[in-house]
Amino acid sequence: MKLYIYEHCPFCSRARLALGLKHLAFETVVVMEDDAATPTGLVGKKAVPILEKPDGTHMGESLDIVRFVDTLGTPMFDGPPEAALDAWGDAAWPLALKLFIPRFTEGDFAELATPSAREAYRQREERAFGDLDALRADSARYIGKMNTKLETLAPLLAGRDAIGISDVKLWPILRSLSIVDGLRFPPAVRAYMERLAAAGKVPLLFAQAR
Ligand SMILES: N[C@@H](CCC(=O)N[C@@H](CS)C(=O)NCC(=O)O)C(=O)O
């Protein structure tokens, strides 16, 4: 199998995590941010992740990919969703975007390795989120709010060792937040982030926190 991704992309991290947790062999292909032809040629639109399945056909949509991947080998993600984890992720997402999007545009990612790719990405995010410098300038306020939210996640993750579909949705949000310098991840949250990063073989972004 081949998985087409952007390294920064949280939806791609869902698919990477699911494949990694299931120990499935796959090749990663990073699509440049200014390359519309590759994804459009595969699934008819510019969006990743895209999975090339063992039969050579292609599929998009992260959760569809996770469901397909779960038909290979022993199912891991077929249990019921965990409402508290899903609710935390849904509530945190709009605030998380305000923190990680401006930092992603400056980040060290293969899909941004050329000036034109980085510029294409910056323009895409500015179309979606408006002035990124203004978002950046409000960081301290957003960081304070997110630190409060992270405290409420800690009791939900303390002692957790199960892995299910809700983790496939939650972990990529936390991975994205690991690029934000100044966030305080409570020990239970940090341990969870590190545990799934290692088990799923998807690196966190602390080394390039900014
Ligand atoms: N619903 C899709 C969303 C995927 C998505 O939004 N991917 C972003 C990257 S994070 C993308 O490819 N955006 C289009 C673009 O590059 O122009 C999924 O879950 O896979």
The ligand as a Gaussian input file, in Angstrom:
#p B3LYP/6-31G(d) Opt

LIG

0 1
 N      -12.393000      15.069000       5.325000
 C      -11.041000      14.876000       4.848000
 C      -10.245000      16.130000       5.098000
 C       -8.844000      16.049000       4.539000
 C       -8.194000      17.418000       4.452000
 O       -8.820000      18.454000       4.709000
 N       -6.928000      17.433000       4.081000
 C       -6.239000      18.688000       3.860000
 C       -4.843000      18.666000       4.426000
 S       -4.851000      18.747000       6.204000
 C       -6.133000      18.909000       2.371000
 O       -5.705000      18.023000       1.657000
 N       -6.560000      20.091000       1.910000
 C       -6.642000      20.405000       0.513000
 C       -5.480000      21.086000      -0.113000
 O       -4.321000      20.717000       0.069000
 O       -5.707000      22.017000      -0.859000
 C      -10.429000      13.675000       5.557000
 O      -10.847000      13.390000       6.687000
 O       -9.552000      13.020000       4.982000

